[in-house]
């Protein structure tokens, strides 16, 4: 890749017997690297061998605040090499984002190390995930970003990762940053390319991929929905198996239409939201937000980069809120939980009142608590800004008990 790298100090820590550590986890232990804010120090690039086709490496960031200052957007700190599945890997840590479009996020990439003068090296297929951990000893994931698909690490594309692993302001408000330090875990699983071994082990492609293809090719589809002027073909049994609401709607007392060819109208929902809902039902993963190319082109013409990014973020936030409502409507608790987590991590002064109203309307206690805590820690000027919005007036009129709860929390803080 063409990423610029500024190497801060990464040191390998020896932490006990790797064989013993492997028994504590399904993934073999592949060492620890520490990023230090010191500008002049050497990097230990000794490989740490996981001894298996799957392993995890721990990245400890010390003096996080100084790494933000020393590494501007586009520059990273890079770990020493560690080995998983007989291949060498390293992690790139961008405290201010890998590119200007994600400057408010921490970006993370895992890269397969290759020799630059070695042509014809075989591609490596692997799955990976990044997660924040509570304590190094417990290895307890608390924030996970990964991919269910298999990525091909090649000479032309040696790096894969997350440009928006976690928003910095959310990280800095959370308990994951302790003493200006955080620990990131990178799990890697190399996919075996020996088809004989795969056949013998009975390995098959991911079932979610099969269902995703089923949704795309529409083979055997027996129900059609019309949403926002678009039609969607689906499978009654799949929908009913995933949602009690669809079960009642398609097979129970709420059954609509006498024939399987009838078109079910869904109102008060955008087509792109229903498409994302269907995608989750079939694949059990949150899809990326669709982008309207016409809207995007028009926006680019009239906005500078910063305003365009802010507008795109607002569109994503609105899409996420709409998906949260759809998940609640069809009783998809896992999707609702995923949306709740994303919304909780992206609360801002401009969005907190709408998010709070959304949480109260849909009886989401976790999201409501996150909003109230966010408001509690704001400065007096920010608090005045929040309370001067029409959103706060809406809450005061529609959900007056929420205002009372907030006042009680403020009073409790003052007593402490």
C-alpha positions as CSV (number, residue, x, y, z in Angstrom):
1,X,0.0,0.0,0.0
2,X,1.0,3.6,-0.3
3,X,0.4,4.5,3.3
4,X,3.0,6.7,5.0
5,X,4.3,5.1,8.1
6,X,6.0,6.8,11.0
7,X,7.3,4.1,13.3
8,X,7.0,4.7,17.0
9,X,8.4,2.2,19.5
10,X,6.8,-1.3,19.5
11,X,8.3,-3.8,21.9
12,X,7.5,-7.4,22.2
13,X,6.6,-8.6,25.7
14,X,7.1,-12.2,26.8
15,X,4.1,-13.3,28.8
16,X,4.4,-16.9,30.0
17,X,4.3,-20.1,28.0
18,X,2.5,-19.7,24.7
19,X,1.3,-23.3,24.8
20,X,-0.3,-22.7,28.2
21,X,-1.9,-19.5,26.9
22,X,-3.3,-21.3,23.9
23,X,-5.4,-23.6,26.3
24,X,-7.1,-20.5,27.6
25,X,-8.4,-19.5,24.2
26,X,-9.5,-21.1,20.9
27,X,-6.9,-18.9,19.2
28,X,-3.2,-19.5,19.8
29,X,-1.3,-16.6,21.5
30,X,0.9,-14.7,19.1
31,X,2.6,-12.2,21.4
32,X,2.2,-8.6,22.6
33,X,3.4,-5.4,21.1
34,X,3.6,-2.1,22.9
35,X,3.5,1.3,21.3
36,X,5.3,4.0,23.2
37,X,5.1,7.7,22.6
38,X,8.9,8.1,22.7
39,X,10.2,9.5,19.4
40,X,13.6,7.9,19.3
41,X,13.7,4.2,20.1
42,X,14.3,0.9,18.3
43,X,11.6,-1.6,17.3
44,X,11.8,-5.2,18.2
45,X,10.8,-7.1,15.0
46,X,11.3,-10.6,16.3
47,X,8.6,-12.9,15.1
48,X,6.3,-14.5,17.7
49,X,5.0,-17.8,16.5
50,X,1.4,-18.8,17.2
51,X,1.9,-22.4,16.2
52,X,-1.5,-22.8,14.5
53,X,-3.6,-21.6,11.5
54,X,-5.3,-19.2,13.9
55,X,-3.9,-16.9,16.5
56,X,-4.2,-13.5,18.2
57,X,-1.8,-10.7,18.8
58,X,-2.2,-8.0,21.5
59,X,-1.4,-4.4,20.8
60,X,-1.0,-2.1,23.9
61,X,-1.0,1.6,23.3
62,X,0.6,3.6,26.1
63,X,0.3,7.4,26.3
64,X,-2.6,7.4,23.8
65,X,-2.9,11.2,23.9
66,X,0.6,11.8,22.7
67,X,0.3,9.3,19.9
68,X,-2.6,11.5,18.6
69,X,-0.2,14.5,18.6
70,X,2.7,12.7,17.0
71,X,0.8,10.8,14.3
72,X,-1.4,13.0,12.1
73,X,-4.0,11.7,9.8
74,X,-2.5,9.2,7.3
75,X,0.5,8.2,9.5
76,X,0.7,5.1,11.6
77,X,2.7,3.2,14.1
78,X,3.6,-0.3,13.0
79,X,4.2,-3.4,15.1
80,X,7.0,-5.9,14.7
81,X,6.3,-9.1,12.9
82,X,4.4,-12.0,14.4
83,X,3.6,-15.3,12.8
84,X,0.2,-17.0,12.4
85,X,-0.4,-19.9,10.0
86,X,3.2,-19.9,8.9
87,X,2.9,-16.3,7.5
88,X,4.3,-13.1,9.0
89,X,2.0,-10.3,9.9
90,X,2.0,-6.8,11.4
91,X,-0.6,-4.3,12.6
92,X,-0.8,-0.6,11.6
93,X,-2.3,1.8,14.2
94,X,-3.6,5.2,12.9
95,X,-4.7,7.3,15.9
96,X,-6.1,10.0,13.7
97,X,-7.5,7.9,10.9
98,X,-5.9,6.4,7.8
99,X,-7.3,9.1,5.5
100,X,-9.1,12.5,5.8
101,X,-12.5,10.8,5.4
102,X,-12.0,9.0,8.8
103,X,-9.9,11.6,10.6
104,X,-12.2,11.4,13.7
105,X,-11.7,7.6,14.0
106,X,-8.9,5.2,15.0
107,X,-8.0,3.1,12.0
108,X,-6.5,-0.4,12.2
109,X,-5.1,-2.6,9.5
110,X,-3.5,-6.0,9.5
111,X,-0.9,-6.6,6.8
112,X,0.8,-9.7,5.6
113,X,4.5,-9.2,5.4
114,X,6.1,-10.0,2.0
115,X,9.5,-9.6,0.5
116,X,9.4,-6.7,-1.9
117,X,11.8,-8.3,-4.4
118,X,10.0,-11.7,-4.3
119,X,7.6,-12.1,-7.3
120,X,5.0,-14.9,-7.5
121,X,4.4,-15.2,-3.8
122,X,1.1,-17.1,-3.2
123,X,-1.9,-15.2,-2.0
124,X,-3.1,-15.9,1.5
125,X,-6.8,-16.1,2.4
126,X,-7.6,-15.3,6.0
127,X,-10.3,-13.9,8.2
128,X,-9.6,-11.3,10.9
129,X,-11.1,-9.2,13.6
130,X,-10.1,-6.3,15.9
131,X,-11.4,-5.9,19.4
132,X,-10.8,-3.7,22.5
133,X,-10.2,-5.7,25.6
134,X,-11.0,-4.8,29.2
135,X,-7.9,-6.3,30.8
136,X,-4.9,-7.8,29.2
137,X,-5.0,-10.8,31.5
138,X,-8.7,-11.6,31.0
139,X,-8.8,-11.1,27.2
140,X,-12.4,-10.1,27.4
141,X,-13.6,-8.5,24.1
142,X,-15.7,-5.4,24.7
143,X,-15.8,-3.9,21.2
144,X,-15.5,-6.0,18.1
145,X,-15.0,-5.2,14.5
146,X,-14.4,-8.1,12.2
147,X,-15.4,-9.6,8.9
148,X,-17.2,-12.8,8.2
149,X,-15.9,-13.0,4.7
150,X,-12.5,-14.4,3.7
151,X,-10.1,-11.7,2.6
152,X,-7.3,-12.3,0.1
153,X,-4.0,-10.9,1.2
154,X,-1.9,-10.5,-2.0
155,X,1.1,-8.6,-3.2
156,X,-1.3,-6.0,-4.7
157,X,-3.6,-5.9,-1.6
158,X,-1.5,-6.9,1.4
159,X,-3.6,-4.9,3.9
160,X,-7.1,-5.3,5.2
161,X,-8.7,-3.6,8.2
162,X,-11.1,-1.0,9.5
163,X,-10.7,2.7,8.7
164,X,-13.4,3.5,11.3
165,X,-12.7,1.0,14.1
166,X,-13.9,3.3,16.8
167,X,-14.7,7.0,17.0
168,X,-12.1,8.8,19.0
169,X,-14.5,10.9,21.1
170,X,-16.5,7.7,22.0
171,X,-13.3,5.9,22.9
172,X,-12.1,8.8,25.1
173,X,-15.4,8.9,27.0
174,X,-15.5,5.2,27.5
175,X,-13.9,3.0,30.2
176,X,-11.8,1.2,27.6
177,X,-9.2,4.0,27.9
178,X,-7.6,3.5,31.3
179,X,-4.7,5.6,32.4
180,X,-4.4,6.9,28.9
181,X,-3.7,3.3,27.8
182,X,-5.8,0.8,25.8
183,X,-5.3,-2.7,24.5
184,X,-6.4,-4.0,21.1
185,X,-6.6,-7.6,20.2
186,X,-6.2,-8.8,16.6
187,X,-7.5,-12.3,15.7
188,X,-6.4,-13.9,12.5
189,X,-7.5,-17.2,11.0
190,X,-5.7,-18.5,7.9
191,X,-8.1,-20.4,5.6
192,X,-6.7,-23.8,4.6
193,X,-6.3,-24.0,0.8
194,X,-5.8,-27.8,0.7
195,X,-9.1,-28.9,-0.8
196,X,-8.5,-32.6,0.2
197,X,-8.2,-31.5,3.9
198,X,-11.2,-29.3,3.5
199,X,-13.3,-32.2,2.1
200,X,-12.0,-34.6,4.7
201,X,-13.0,-32.2,7.5
202,X,-16.4,-31.6,5.9
203,X,-15.7,-27.8,5.7
204,X,-18.3,-25.9,3.7
205,X,-18.7,-22.2,2.8
206,X,-20.2,-19.9,5.4
207,X,-24.0,-20.6,5.7
208,X,-24.6,-16.9,5.7
209,X,-23.0,-16.6,2.3
210,X,-25.5,-19.3,1.0
211,X,-28.5,-17.4,2.4
212,X,-27.1,-14.1,1.0
213,X,-26.9,-15.7,-2.4
214,X,-30.4,-17.0,-2.0
215,X,-31.7,-13.5,-1.3
216,X,-29.8,-12.2,-4.4
217,X,-30.8,-14.8,-6.9
218,X,-34.4,-15.0,-5.6
219,X,-34.6,-18.8,-6.4
220,X,-37.7,-20.2,-4.7
221,X,-38.9,-16.7,-3.5
222,X,-42.6,-16.9,-2.6
223,X,-43.5,-13.5,-1.2
224,X,-43.1,-10.0,-2.5
225,X,-43.0,-6.7,-0.6
226,X,-43.4,-3.2,-2.0
227,X,-41.6,-0.6,0.0
228,X,-41.0,3.0,-1.1
229,X,-41.9,2.2,-4.7
230,X,-39.5,-0.8,-5.0
231,X,-40.4,-4.5,-4.9
232,X,-38.5,-7.1,-2.9
233,X,-38.7,-10.9,-3.4
234,X,-38.1,-13.1,-0.4
235,X,-38.8,-16.4,1.2
236,X,-41.6,-16.8,3.7
237,X,-39.9,-19.6,5.7
238,X,-36.6,-17.6,6.1
239,X,-38.5,-14.5,7.3
240,X,-40.7,-16.4,9.7
241,X,-37.8,-18.3,11.2
242,X,-36.0,-15.1,12.0
243,X,-38.9,-12.9,13.1
244,X,-42.0,-13.6,15.2
245,X,-43.7,-10.6,13.6
246,X,-43.1,-12.1,10.1
247,X,-44.2,-15.5,11.4
248,X,-47.5,-14.0,12.5
249,X,-47.8,-11.9,9.3
250,X,-47.1,-14.7,6.9
251,X,-48.5,-17.8,8.6
252,X,-50.5,-16.6,11.6
253,X,-53.5,-14.4,12.4
254,X,-51.9,-11.4,10.7
255,X,-51.5,-13.3,7.4
256,X,-52.0,-10.9,4.5
257,X,-53.3,-12.0,1.1
258,X,-54.8,-15.3,0.2
259,X,-52.2,-16.4,-2.3
260,X,-48.4,-16.5,-2.3
261,X,-48.2,-14.1,-5.2
262,X,-49.8,-11.2,-3.3
263,X,-47.7,-8.1,-2.8
264,X,-47.4,-7.0,0.8
265,X,-47.3,-3.2,1.2
266,X,-45.0,-1.8,3.8
267,X,-45.5,1.9,4.7
268,X,-43.5,4.4,6.7
269,X,-40.1,2.8,5.7
270,X,-37.5,3.7,3.0
271,X,-36.6,1.1,0.5
272,X,-32.9,1.2,1.5
273,X,-33.8,0.5,5.1
274,X,-35.9,-2.5,4.2
275,X,-33.2,-3.8,1.9
276,X,-30.7,-3.6,4.9
277,X,-33.3,-5.3,7.1
278,X,-33.6,-8.2,4.6
279,X,-29.8,-8.4,4.3
280,X,-29.5,-8.8,8.0
281,X,-32.2,-11.4,8.2
282,X,-30.5,-13.6,5.6
283,X,-26.8,-13.0,6.6
284,X,-26.9,-12.0,10.3
285,X,-24.6,-9.1,9.6
286,X,-25.1,-5.3,9.4
287,X,-24.6,-4.2,5.8
288,X,-23.1,-0.9,4.8
289,X,-25.4,2.1,4.1
290,X,-26.3,2.5,0.5
291,X,-25.2,5.7,-1.1
292,X,-27.3,7.6,-3.6
293,X,-24.8,8.3,-6.4
294,X,-26.9,11.3,-7.6
295,X,-27.1,12.8,-4.1
296,X,-23.4,12.2,-3.6
297,X,-22.4,13.9,-6.8
298,X,-24.7,16.9,-6.1
299,X,-23.3,17.2,-2.5
300,X,-19.7,17.1,-3.8
301,X,-20.4,20.0,-6.1
302,X,-21.6,22.4,-3.4
303,X,-19.7,21.3,-0.3
304,X,-16.1,21.3,0.8
305,X,-14.6,18.1,2.1
306,X,-15.3,18.7,5.7
307,X,-18.9,19.7,5.2
308,X,-19.4,16.8,2.8
309,X,-18.1,14.3,5.4
310,X,-20.3,15.8,8.1
311,X,-23.4,15.5,5.8
312,X,-22.5,11.9,5.0
313,X,-22.2,11.1,8.7
314,X,-25.6,12.7,9.4
315,X,-27.1,10.6,6.6
316,X,-25.5,7.4,8.0
317,X,-26.9,8.3,11.5
318,X,-30.4,8.8,10.2
319,X,-30.2,5.5,8.3
320,X,-29.0,3.8,11.5
321,X,-31.9,5.3,13.5
322,X,-34.4,4.1,10.8
323,X,-32.9,0.6,10.9
324,X,-33.2,0.6,14.7
325,X,-36.9,1.4,14.3
326,X,-37.3,-1.3,11.7
327,X,-35.6,-3.8,13.9
328,X,-37.9,-3.0,16.8
329,X,-40.9,-3.2,14.5
330,X,-40.1,-6.7,13.4
331,X,-38.7,-7.9,16.7
332,X,-35.1,-8.5,15.5
333,X,-33.4,-8.1,18.8
334,X,-29.9,-8.7,17.7
335,X,-30.1,-6.1,14.9
336,X,-31.7,-3.7,17.4
337,X,-28.8,-4.3,19.8
338,X,-26.2,-3.7,17.1
339,X,-27.9,-0.4,16.1
340,X,-28.2,0.6,19.8
341,X,-24.5,0.0,20.3
342,X,-23.6,2.1,17.2
343,X,-25.9,4.9,18.2
344,X,-24.6,4.9,21.8
345,X,-21.0,5.3,20.5
346,X,-21.9,8.2,18.1
347,X,-23.9,10.5,20.4
348,X,-23.2,14.2,19.9
349,X,-24.6,17.5,21.1
350,X,-26.6,17.9,17.8
351,X,-28.0,14.3,17.9
352,X,-28.5,13.5,21.6
353,X,-32.1,14.8,21.9
354,X,-33.3,12.9,18.8
355,X,-31.5,9.7,20.0
356,X,-33.0,10.1,23.5
357,X,-36.5,10.5,22.1
358,X,-35.9,7.4,19.9
359,X,-34.8,5.4,22.9
360,X,-37.7,6.4,25.0
361,X,-40.3,5.7,22.2
362,X,-38.9,2.2,21.6
363,X,-38.3,1.4,25.2
364,X,-34.5,1.0,24.8
365,X,-33.1,1.5,28.3
366,X,-29.5,1.1,27.4
367,X,-29.6,3.8,24.7
368,X,-31.6,6.1,27.0
369,X,-29.0,5.7,29.8
370,X,-26.2,6.5,27.3
371,X,-27.9,9.7,26.2
372,X,-28.5,10.9,29.8
373,X,-24.9,10.2,30.8
374,X,-23.7,12.1,27.7
375,X,-25.8,15.1,28.6
376,X,-24.6,14.9,32.3
377,X,-20.9,15.3,31.4
378,X,-21.4,18.3,29.1
379,X,-20.1,21.7,29.9
380,X,-22.7,24.4,30.9
381,X,-22.5,26.0,27.5
382,X,-23.1,22.7,25.7
383,X,-25.9,21.9,28.1
384,X,-27.6,25.2,27.2
385,X,-27.2,24.4,23.6
386,X,-28.9,21.0,24.0
387,X,-31.8,22.4,26.1
388,X,-32.3,25.2,23.6
389,X,-33.1,22.8,20.7
390,X,-36.6,21.9,19.5
391,X,-35.7,18.3,20.2
392,X,-35.4,19.0,24.0
393,X,-38.8,20.8,23.9
394,X,-40.3,17.7,22.2
395,X,-38.9,15.5,25.0
396,X,-40.2,17.9,27.7
397,X,-43.7,17.8,26.2
398,X,-43.9,14.2,25.1
399,X,-41.8,12.5,27.8
400,X,-41.8,14.8,30.8
401,X,-40.7,12.0,33.1
402,X,-37.4,11.8,31.2
403,X,-36.7,15.4,32.2
404,X,-37.4,14.6,35.8
405,X,-35.0,11.6,35.6
406,X,-32.3,13.8,34.2
407,X,-32.8,16.5,36.9
408,X,-32.6,13.7,39.6
409,X,-29.3,12.5,38.1
410,X,-27.9,16.0,38.1
411,X,-28.9,16.5,41.8
412,X,-27.4,13.1,42.7
413,X,-24.1,14.2,41.0
414,X,-24.0,17.5,43.0
415,X,-24.5,15.6,46.3
416,X,-21.5,13.4,45.4
